[in-house]
Amino acid sequence: MRHALITAGTKGLGRKMTEYFLKNGYSVTATYRSDKIRLIS
Protein backbone atom coordinates (compact mmCIF):
# COMPACT_ATOMS: atom_id res chain seq x y z
CA MET A 1 0.00 0.00 0.00
CA ARG A 2 1.21 3.48 -0.80
CA HIS A 3 1.08 6.32 1.67
CA ALA A 4 0.68 10.06 1.13
CA LEU A 5 1.52 12.83 3.61
CA ILE A 6 -0.52 15.95 2.92
CA THR A 7 0.25 19.19 4.76
CA ALA A 8 -2.70 21.56 5.18
CA GLY A 9 -4.90 18.65 4.14
CA THR A 10 -8.24 20.07 5.29
CA LYS A 11 -8.64 23.11 3.04
CA GLY A 12 -8.44 24.02 -0.63
CA LEU A 13 -5.90 22.15 -2.73
CA GLY A 14 -4.71 20.06 0.21
CA ARG A 15 -8.24 18.75 0.76
CA LYS A 16 -8.65 17.94 -2.94
CA MET A 17 -5.36 16.04 -2.94
CA THR A 18 -6.37 14.17 0.23
CA GLU A 19 -9.65 13.13 -1.41
CA TYR A 20 -7.84 12.10 -4.61
CA PHE A 21 -5.34 9.89 -2.81
CA LEU A 22 -8.02 8.27 -0.63
CA LYS A 23 -10.15 7.47 -3.70
CA ASN A 24 -7.11 5.89 -5.37
CA GLY A 25 -6.33 3.49 -2.54
CA TYR A 26 -3.63 5.41 -0.68
CA SER A 27 -3.24 5.50 3.05
CA VAL A 28 -3.24 9.23 3.89
CA THR A 29 -1.87 11.30 6.76
CA ALA A 30 -3.21 14.85 6.62
CA THR A 31 -1.91 17.59 8.88
CA TYR A 32 -3.93 20.60 9.95
CA ARG A 33 -3.40 23.70 12.02
CA SER A 34 -6.74 24.40 13.68
CA ASP A 35 -9.57 22.95 11.59
CA LYS A 36 -10.18 19.60 13.29
CA ILE A 37 -13.86 19.54 12.26
CA ARG A 38 -12.98 19.54 8.54
CA LEU A 39 -10.37 16.85 9.10
CA ILE A 40 -12.93 14.32 10.32
CA SER A 41 -15.75 15.27 7.90
A tleap script that builds the chain and sets N, CA, C and O, in Angstrom:
source leaprc.protein.ff14SB
mol = sequence {
  NMET ARG HIE ALA LEU ILE THR ALA GLY THR
  LYS GLY LEU GLY ARG LYS MET THR GLU TYR
  PHE LEU LYS ASN GLY TYR SER VAL THR ALA
  THR TYR ARG SER ASP LYS ILE ARG LEU ILE
  CSER
}
set mol.1.N position { 0.847 -1.182 0.000 }
set mol.1.CA position { 0.000 0.000 0.000 }
set mol.1.C position { 0.886 1.237 0.000 }
set mol.1.O position { 1.905 1.289 0.689 }
set mol.2.N position { 0.492 2.200 -0.761 }
set mol.2.CA position { 1.206 3.476 -0.804 }
set mol.2.C position { 0.649 4.416 0.246 }
set mol.2.O position { -0.500 4.291 0.671 }
set mol.3.N position { 1.483 5.359 0.658 }
set mol.3.CA position { 1.078 6.320 1.674 }
set mol.3.C position { 1.385 7.730 1.197 }
set mol.3.O position { 2.425 7.970 0.584 }
set mol.4.N position { 0.483 8.661 1.476 }
set mol.4.CA position { 0.682 10.064 1.125 }
set mol.4.C position { 0.618 10.904 2.394 }
set mol.4.O position { -0.243 10.687 3.246 }
set mol.5.N position { 1.525 11.853 2.516 }
set mol.5.CA position { 1.521 12.826 3.608 }
set mol.5.C position { 1.133 14.163 3.010 }
set mol.5.O position { 1.845 14.705 2.164 }
set mol.6.N position { 0.009 14.692 3.449 }
set mol.6.CA position { -0.515 15.948 2.922 }
set mol.6.C position { -0.474 16.993 4.030 }
set mol.6.O position { -1.089 16.813 5.081 }
set mol.7.N position { 0.252 18.087 3.796 }
set mol.7.CA position { 0.252 19.188 4.762 }
set mol.7.C position { -0.888 20.132 4.391 }
set mol.7.O position { -1.182 20.330 3.212 }
set mol.8.N position { -1.518 20.702 5.391 }
set mol.8.CA position { -2.698 21.555 5.177 }
set mol.8.C position { -3.755 20.772 4.415 }
set mol.8.O position { -4.316 21.268 3.438 }
set mol.9.N position { -4.027 19.551 4.859 }
set mol.9.CA position { -4.903 18.650 4.141 }
set mol.9.C position { -6.380 18.808 4.386 }
set mol.9.O position { -7.153 17.928 4.007 }
set mol.10.N position { -6.812 19.901 5.009 }
set mol.10.CA position { -8.238 20.067 5.288 }
set mol.10.C position { -8.877 21.210 4.510 }
set mol.10.O position { -10.089 21.403 4.599 }
set mol.11.N position { -8.106 21.960 3.762 }
set mol.11.CA position { -8.641 23.110 3.036 }
set mol.11.C position { -8.105 23.141 1.606 }
set mol.11.O position { -7.014 22.644 1.327 }
set mol.12.N position { -8.875 23.722 0.722 }
set mol.12.CA position { -8.440 24.019 -0.627 }
set mol.12.C position { -7.786 22.861 -1.364 }
set mol.12.O position { -8.317 21.751 -1.403 }
set mol.13.N position { -6.619 23.137 -1.948 }
set mol.13.CA position { -5.897 22.150 -2.735 }
set mol.13.C position { -5.491 20.942 -1.903 }
set mol.13.O position { -5.540 19.811 -2.387 }
set mol.14.N position { -5.092 21.172 -0.660 }
set mol.14.CA position { -4.712 20.060 0.210 }
set mol.14.C position { -5.863 19.090 0.415 }
set mol.14.O position { -5.657 17.877 0.409 }
set mol.15.N position { -7.064 19.605 0.596 }
set mol.15.CA position { -8.242 18.748 0.757 }
set mol.15.C position { -8.527 17.968 -0.518 }
set mol.15.O position { -8.840 16.779 -0.461 }
set mol.16.N position { -8.422 18.620 -1.659 }
set mol.16.CA position { -8.652 17.937 -2.937 }
set mol.16.C position { -7.639 16.814 -3.140 }
set mol.16.O position { -7.992 15.729 -3.602 }
set mol.17.N position { -6.385 17.074 -2.795 }
set mol.17.CA position { -5.359 16.041 -2.939 }
set mol.17.C position { -5.613 14.891 -1.964 }
set mol.17.O position { -5.424 13.726 -2.316 }
set mol.18.N position { -6.040 15.213 -0.742 }
set mol.18.CA position { -6.367 14.174 0.231 }
set mol.18.C position { -7.481 13.287 -0.312 }
set mol.18.O position { -7.381 12.062 -0.246 }
set mol.19.N position { -8.539 13.887 -0.845 }
set mol.19.CA position { -9.651 13.126 -1.407 }
set mol.19.C position { -9.191 12.266 -2.581 }
set mol.19.O position { -9.587 11.106 -2.700 }
set mol.20.N position { -8.356 12.836 -3.446 }
set mol.20.CA position { -7.843 12.098 -4.606 }
set mol.20.C position { -7.070 10.854 -4.173 }
set mol.20.O position { -7.315 9.758 -4.678 }
set mol.21.N position { -6.145 11.027 -3.245 }
set mol.21.CA position { -5.340 9.892 -2.809 }
set mol.21.C position { -6.185 8.827 -2.118 }
set mol.21.O position { -5.965 7.634 -2.329 }
set mol.22.N position { -7.145 9.238 -1.301 }
set mol.22.CA position { -8.018 8.266 -0.635 }
set mol.22.C position { -8.832 7.467 -1.654 }
set mol.22.O position { -8.977 6.252 -1.519 }
set mol.23.N position { -9.362 8.147 -2.669 }
set mol.23.CA position { -10.147 7.472 -3.701 }
set mol.23.C position { -9.308 6.504 -4.522 }
set mol.23.O position { -9.839 5.560 -5.107 }
set mol.24.N position { -8.001 6.734 -4.567 }
set mol.24.CA position { -7.114 5.894 -5.369 }
set mol.24.C position { -6.339 4.879 -4.535 }
set mol.24.O position { -5.303 4.371 -4.962 }
set mol.25.N position { -6.853 4.590 -3.340 }
set mol.25.CA position { -6.331 3.493 -2.540 }
set mol.25.C position { -5.116 3.783 -1.683 }
set mol.25.O position { -4.493 2.856 -1.164 }
set mol.26.N position { -4.768 5.046 -1.523 }
set mol.26.CA position { -3.634 5.407 -0.680 }
set mol.26.C position { -4.041 5.461 0.785 }
set mol.26.O position { -5.196 5.733 1.113 }
set mol.27.N position { -3.099 5.204 1.638 }
set mol.27.CA position { -3.236 5.503 3.051 }
set mol.27.C position { -2.770 6.953 3.186 }
set mol.27.O position { -1.703 7.305 2.684 }
set mol.28.N position { -3.549 7.790 3.853 }
set mol.28.CA position { -3.238 9.227 3.891 }
set mol.28.C position { -3.079 9.729 5.320 }
set mol.28.O position { -3.879 9.410 6.200 }
set mol.29.N position { -2.034 10.518 5.534 }
set mol.29.CA position { -1.871 11.295 6.757 }
set mol.29.C position { -2.006 12.758 6.356 }
set mol.29.O position { -1.243 13.253 5.528 }
set mol.30.N position { -2.978 13.445 6.946 }
set mol.30.CA position { -3.208 14.853 6.624 }
set mol.30.C position { -2.972 15.681 7.877 }
set mol.30.O position { -3.526 15.391 8.938 }
set mol.31.N position { -2.155 16.703 7.749 }
set mol.31.CA position { -1.910 17.594 8.881 }
set mol.31.C position { -2.849 18.795 8.781 }
set mol.31.O position { -3.332 19.135 7.701 }
set mol.32.N position { -3.093 19.418 9.911 }
set mol.32.CA position { -3.933 20.604 9.951 }
set mol.32.C position { -3.449 21.503 11.071 }
set mol.32.O position { -2.749 21.064 11.984 }
set mol.33.N position { -3.829 22.751 10.989 }
set mol.33.CA position { -3.403 23.703 12.019 }
set mol.33.C position { -4.466 23.873 13.093 }
set mol.33.O position { -4.175 23.766 14.284 }
set mol.34.N position { -5.705 24.139 12.671 }
set mol.34.CA position { -6.739 24.398 13.678 }
set mol.34.C position { -8.140 24.006 13.220 }
set mol.34.O position { -9.118 24.387 13.863 }
set mol.35.N position { -8.263 23.265 12.141 }
set mol.35.CA position { -9.568 22.949 11.587 }
set mol.35.C position { -9.902 21.467 11.749 }
set mol.35.O position { -10.099 20.752 10.766 }
set mol.36.N position { -9.962 21.019 12.997 }
set mol.36.CA position { -10.184 19.601 13.293 }
set mol.36.C position { -11.533 19.107 12.752 }
set mol.36.O position { -11.641 17.949 12.350 }
set mol.37.N position { -12.542 19.949 12.736 }
set mol.37.CA position { -13.862 19.543 12.261 }
set mol.37.C position { -13.794 19.139 10.790 }
set mol.37.O position { -14.382 18.125 10.413 }
set mol.38.N position { -13.104 19.892 9.959 }
set mol.38.CA position { -12.977 19.544 8.541 }
set mol.38.C position { -12.157 18.271 8.348 }
set mol.38.O position { -12.392 17.516 7.405 }
set mol.39.N position { -11.219 18.037 9.217 }
set mol.39.CA position { -10.372 16.847 9.095 }
set mol.39.C position { -11.203 15.576 9.205 }
set mol.39.O position { -10.964 14.621 8.465 }
set mol.40.N position { -12.166 15.546 10.106 }
set mol.40.CA position { -12.932 14.325 10.320 }
set mol.40.C position { -14.207 14.266 9.486 }
set mol.40.O position { -14.914 13.259 9.530 }
set mol.41.N position { -14.520 15.306 8.734 }
set mol.41.CA position { -15.746 15.269 7.904 }
set mol.41.C position { -15.447 14.793 6.502 }
set mol.41.O position { -16.354 14.701 5.675 }
savepdb mol mol.pdb
quit
